[in-house]
Amino acid sequence: MNPEQINENLEAIIARVAAARKAAVAPAASTTLIAVSKGHGPEAIHPALIAGQRVFGENRVQEALAKWTPVRAEYDDLELHLIGPLQTNKAREAVLLFDAIHTLDRERLADALRAEMDKTGRNPFLFVQVNTGEEPQKAGVAPRDADTLIAHAKSLGLPLKGLMCIPPADEAPAPHFALLQKIARDHALPLLSMGMSHDFEIAIRFGATHVRVGSAIFGERVKA
């Protein structure tokens, strides 16, 4: 996709986010657009940076390290979010690189993140990923187990700020967003990471504070 098209797409998504917030009965105080750049190289990222986008999402730690380490030297206001599953053996690299991690889904990972935050002095804010559809192939804690994981993360003093979900592709997303909103309210967690290219406007109606939009900005990602 050419730079002009990426810029046009980004402008269109920003406008749609604003319109969805205006139409929502009770939107969040703000909604951050995360431009999901997984699978896309510098030729896609730089037009978005030049257009003023500063918040980006990546799925894989190693891909993000190679892609974003040199860019940080040029853009000190860059904000990177890890939105893909995280292995415990990558916890240190994730803590060092990312400003937010959306995929805390088990106690062992919480323990690993606590240890690496203590060692490095960096404290990216965290979201617990809830597998609202209880899909076996998908990461995330089951809704019935979310209370226990949230309590464990809080007991460790982790910077837990919110919840994240990815609804099943073949189901209406609204009930899943409503469930995530309820769990967050029950635990006084202010942030909700929910909504992607095809459903972010619905997520905004349910109080999304972060929406993760990739293909609608950059086109289909390059297959690994």
N, C-alpha and C positions, 0 to 999 in steps of 0.2 A: 504494500500500500504506500502511495506517495505521501510526502510530508504535508502537502496541502489538504489531502483527504483526512489524515489523522487530526490535523488542526480543526477542520470542519466538524469531524465526529466529536471531538472533545468539547467544542463549543455547544454542540447540540445536546450532549449528555448533561453538561452543566445547566443548560436551560431547562431540560426536563426535570432535573433534580429540584431546581427552584420552583417549577410549576407544580410538581408533586407536593412539595412542602406547603405551598400556598393553598392547595386543595385539601390537604389533610386536616382533620378536625383537631388533632393534638400531636403535631410533629415534635420530634426532639428539638432541643434548643438550637442544635446545629446538626448538619449532616455532612460528613466528610466523604468526598469522592476518592476512592482508592483506584487508581488506574492499574489494572492487573497486567503486568508486562511479562509474565511467564511465557517462555518460548519465543520472545521477541528480542531482537538485538538492538544495537545502538541506532541503527537507521530508523527504527520506530520510536525509540525512547527520546532521542534528542529533539524531534519536533514537538513532543509533548512538553519537554522541559523548557524549550524556547517559548512555548505558548503560556508558560507560567504554572504548569502542573508540578507539584512537589511531593505528592503522596503516591507511592507505588506499592504494588503487592507482588510477591514472588512465592512460588510453590516449593522450590528446592534451594537448600542452603548453598550447595556448591555452585549452582548456576548463578545465584545471586552474588556470591563472593566474587566470581570472575567478572560479572557484568557491572557491579555497582561500586566496587572498591575504588577504581580510578575516577568515577564520577563524583564521589563524595568530596574530593579535593577541589572540585570546581563549584559545587553547589552545597554550601554548608547548611542550608535550610532544608535539605532533602529529608524525607521521612519514609523509611522502609518498613513494610509490614510483611511478616511471614504468614501466609494463609494456607500453606500446605502442611501435611503431617510432619511431625518432628520426631526423629529418633533420639534417644537419650545420648548416644555417642556424638551427636551433632549439637548438643545443648550449648557447649562453650562457643562454638562458631556463631550460633544463632544469637546468643546474648551479646556477643561483640559486634555483630553487624546490624541487627534489626532494632528498630525503635518500638515495635509492637509485635507480639506473637499471638496469633488468633487460635492456636490449635493445641492448647493444653487439654489433654483428655484422659490422663491417668495419674495416680499418685506418684508413681516412680518418676515420671517426667517432672512433676512438680518438685520433687526432691532434688533432681538433677539441676533444674533451673535455679533453685535456691542456692545450691552449692556454687554454681558458676557465677551467679550474681555476687555472692560473697567474695569470690576470688578476684573478679574483674572490676568490681565497683560499678558496673553498668546495670541498670534496672529497667529494661524495656517493659512497658505495661502489657498486661496479659488478658486474654479472653479464654474462658473455658468453651471448648467446642462441644455442643450438644447434638447428638445424633437423633434429631427429633422424629425421624422416620424409622429408627431402629433398623437401619439397613446393614446387613452383615458385612458388606463390602466397603462400607464407608467408615472413616475415622469418627471419633466423638464418643462421649460418654452417653449412656442411655439416660433419658429423662428421669427415670426412677432412681438413678445413682448420682444425679447431678448434685444433690444436696451434700452428699458425703464428700465428693471431690472439692466442691466449693469450700466446705468447712476445713478440709485439709489444707488447701491453698492459703486460706486466711490464717490458719494456725501457724503456718510457716512465715507469715509476714510478707508474702509475695504481693507485688503490685497488681493484684487482680482487679480489673476495672469493669469487665463485662462478659458477655456471652456471644457465641457465634454459632450459626447453623447453616446448613445447605439442605433445603427441603428435597424430598425425592422428586426426580424429574417427571414422573408420571402422576403426580398429585398436585392439587391446588396448593399454592404456597401459603395462603393466608392463615390456615389453622396452625401451621408450623411457626409462623412468625408470631402469632398470638400466644402460643405456648412458650416460646422463648421469652417474649415480653413478660409473661406472668412469672416465670422462674427468676428473671432478673429483678423484678419488683419484690418478690419474696425475699431476696437476699440483698436488697438495696444496692444493686450493681447498676451504675448509670449508663453504661455503653452497650449498644447492640450492633453487632456486625452481621448484617443480613441483607440479602438482595444482590442479585447479579444482573447481567445485561438484560435478561428477559423478564425480571420480576422486581427490579429495585424500586419502581414506583409504588408497588404494593407494600414493600417493606417499609417505605417511608411513612405510609399510613399507620403502621404499627410501631412507629417510634425509632426506626433505624437511625443510629448515629454515624454508622460507617456502611457505605455500599461499595461492593467490589465489582467493578465493571472492566471487562477486558476486551472481548470480541467486538463490542459495539464501538470501541475506540480504535483498536489496532487491527481489527479483522481476525480471522481465524489464526490461531497460533501455529507455529511450525511444529510438526510432530517430531518427538524425540526418537 
